[in-house]
Amino acid sequence: MATHPEATTDAADSVRRRDFIYVATGAFAGVGAATVAWPFINQMNPSADVRALATVEVDLSAIQPGQAIKTIWQSKPVFVRNLTAAEQTAARKVPLSDLRDPQTLDERTKADHHNWLITLGVCTHLGCVPLGAAEGENKGDYGGYFCPCHGSHYDTAGRIRRGPAPTNLVVPAYAFKTPTLIEIG
């Protein structure tokens, strides 16, 4: 039995057409699924107001040595403190063996900006907001911050010195954009 050459060509064309239809159908279904899924995926992204709070800029030019301000970043208080030369010297003299969470002042500040201490204003014990230099006077036994809820005392470098708090006040990620402007976050 001899095969007709035209029959072989028709069968090959039929297979190629069928493959094309399968690939085109799969691609169409994939694009359709992505089009339907995108709104559901996109709604999980942070909203514009949340993205706006991801970073905050703070102008340091009005903060004199020995003063501090309290600002808000990601709904948390942040203490920005301009340490005096005497406060820096006193913080550097504290032996690390006296500290529960040993960190030097230089580890907690940026190079060439050791007078600027930026910390979250959240006690590391139970999340209270300590009192301190942002209120215009030093609080606690070490001239830094004091959490009245449970009695945690922090020094001028935001290091825990006495009380139940397990660690120092947290230093958030920040960078100097200019000598008098920082960006937190």
C-alpha positions as CSV (number, residue, x, y, z in Angstrom):
1,M,0.0,0.0,0.0
2,A,1.5,3.2,-1.1
3,T,1.0,6.5,0.8
4,H,0.1,9.5,-1.1
5,P,2.6,12.4,-0.7
6,E,-0.2,14.9,-0.3
7,A,-1.6,12.9,2.6
8,T,1.7,13.0,4.5
9,T,1.9,16.8,4.0
10,D,-1.7,17.3,5.2
11,A,-1.0,15.2,8.4
12,A,2.2,17.2,9.1
13,D,0.3,20.5,8.6
14,S,-2.4,19.2,10.9
15,V,0.1,18.5,13.7
16,R,1.8,21.9,13.3
17,R,-1.6,23.6,13.4
18,R,-2.7,21.6,16.5
19,D,0.6,22.5,18.3
20,F,0.1,26.2,17.5
21,I,-3.4,26.1,18.8
22,Y,-2.3,24.4,22.1
23,V,0.5,27.0,22.6
24,A,-1.8,29.9,21.7
25,T,-4.5,28.7,24.1
26,G,-1.9,28.2,26.9
27,A,-0.5,31.7,26.4
28,F,-4.0,33.3,26.3
29,A,-4.9,31.4,29.5
30,G,-1.7,32.6,31.2
31,V,-2.2,36.2,30.2
32,G,-5.8,36.0,31.4
33,A,-4.9,34.5,34.7
34,A,-2.3,37.2,35.3
35,T,-4.8,39.9,34.4
36,V,-7.3,38.5,36.8
37,A,-4.7,37.9,39.6
38,W,-3.0,41.3,39.4
39,P,-5.6,43.3,41.3
40,F,-5.6,40.8,44.1
41,I,-1.8,40.8,44.4
42,N,-1.6,44.6,44.1
43,Q,-4.0,45.2,46.9
44,M,-1.5,43.6,49.3
45,N,1.1,46.4,48.6
46,P,1.4,49.1,51.2
47,S,-0.9,52.1,50.8
48,A,0.5,55.6,49.9
49,D,0.3,56.9,53.4
50,V,2.2,53.9,54.7
51,R,4.9,54.3,52.0
52,A,5.2,58.0,53.0
53,L,6.0,57.0,56.6
54,A,8.7,54.6,55.5
55,T,11.2,57.4,55.9
56,V,11.2,60.7,57.6
57,E,13.6,63.7,57.3
58,V,14.6,65.6,60.3
59,D,16.2,69.1,60.2
60,L,18.9,69.2,62.9
61,S,19.9,72.9,62.5
62,A,17.7,74.2,65.3
63,I,18.8,71.6,67.9
64,Q,21.5,73.1,70.1
65,P,24.1,71.0,72.0
66,G,22.4,69.5,75.1
67,Q,18.9,69.7,73.5
68,A,16.8,66.9,72.1
69,I,13.5,66.6,70.1
70,K,11.0,63.9,69.8
71,T,9.7,63.0,66.3
72,I,7.6,60.2,64.9
73,W,8.7,57.6,62.4
74,Q,6.5,54.6,61.5
75,S,4.1,55.5,64.4
76,K,7.0,55.2,66.9
77,P,8.6,58.0,68.8
78,V,12.2,58.8,67.9
79,F,14.6,60.8,70.2
80,V,17.1,63.0,68.3
81,R,19.6,64.3,70.8
82,N,22.6,66.7,70.2
83,L,25.1,65.6,72.8
84,T,27.4,68.1,74.4
85,A,31.2,67.5,74.5
86,A,30.9,66.7,78.3
87,E,28.1,64.2,77.6
88,Q,30.2,62.5,74.9
89,T,33.3,62.4,77.2
90,A,31.2,60.9,80.1
91,A,29.7,58.3,77.9
92,R,33.1,57.2,76.5
93,K,34.5,56.9,80.1
94,V,31.9,54.2,81.1
95,P,33.6,50.8,81.2
96,L,31.9,48.3,78.9
97,S,31.9,45.8,81.8
98,D,29.5,48.1,83.6
99,L,26.9,47.8,80.8
100,R,24.3,45.2,80.5
101,D,24.2,45.6,76.7
102,P,27.8,46.7,76.0
103,Q,28.1,49.3,73.2
104,T,30.3,52.3,72.9
105,L,28.9,55.8,72.0
106,D,30.8,55.5,68.7
107,E,29.0,52.3,67.9
108,R,25.7,54.0,68.5
109,T,26.4,57.2,66.4
110,K,27.7,57.9,62.9
111,A,31.4,58.6,62.1
112,D,32.0,62.4,62.1
113,H,28.6,62.9,63.8
114,H,29.2,61.5,67.3
115,N,27.3,64.3,68.9
116,W,24.0,63.2,67.3
117,L,22.3,60.3,69.0
118,I,19.2,59.0,67.2
119,T,17.2,56.3,69.1
120,L,13.7,54.9,69.1
121,G,11.9,56.3,72.1
122,V,10.6,52.9,73.1
123,C,11.7,51.2,76.3
124,T,13.1,47.7,75.5
125,H,11.3,46.2,78.5
126,L,7.6,46.5,77.6
127,G,7.5,49.2,74.9
128,C,6.7,52.2,77.1
129,V,8.0,55.7,76.1
130,P,10.7,56.8,78.4
131,L,11.0,60.4,79.7
132,G,14.1,62.2,78.9
133,A,15.9,65.1,77.2
134,A,13.1,65.6,74.7
135,E,11.1,67.0,77.7
136,G,13.8,69.6,78.4
137,E,15.6,67.9,81.2
138,N,17.5,64.8,81.8
139,K,15.7,62.0,83.5
140,G,16.9,59.1,85.5
141,D,20.1,58.4,87.5
142,Y,22.4,58.6,84.5
143,G,21.3,61.9,82.8
144,G,19.6,60.2,79.9
145,Y,16.2,58.6,79.8
146,F,14.0,57.1,82.5
147,C,11.0,54.8,82.0
148,P,8.7,55.4,85.0
149,C,6.5,52.3,84.3
150,H,9.1,49.8,85.5
151,G,12.1,51.9,86.5
152,S,14.6,51.4,83.6
153,H,17.4,54.0,83.6
154,Y,19.3,54.8,80.4
155,D,22.4,57.0,80.1
156,T,23.0,59.9,77.7
157,A,24.0,57.4,75.0
158,G,20.7,55.5,75.4
159,R,22.3,52.5,77.0
160,I,20.5,50.6,79.7
161,R,22.2,51.1,83.1
162,R,19.6,50.0,85.7
163,G,16.1,48.4,85.7
164,P,14.4,45.5,83.9
165,A,15.0,46.6,80.3
166,P,17.2,43.9,78.7
167,T,18.9,46.0,75.9
168,N,19.8,49.6,75.0
169,L,17.4,51.9,73.2
170,V,17.3,50.9,69.6
171,V,19.2,53.0,67.0
172,P,17.1,53.0,63.8
173,A,18.6,53.0,60.3
174,Y,19.4,56.6,59.4
175,A,21.7,58.6,57.2
176,F,23.0,62.1,57.0
177,K,21.8,63.7,53.7
178,T,23.5,67.0,54.6
179,P,25.4,68.0,57.8
180,T,22.1,69.3,59.2
181,L,19.5,66.9,57.7
182,I,19.0,63.2,58.4
183,E,16.7,60.6,56.9
184,I,15.4,58.0,59.2
185,G,14.4,54.7,57.6
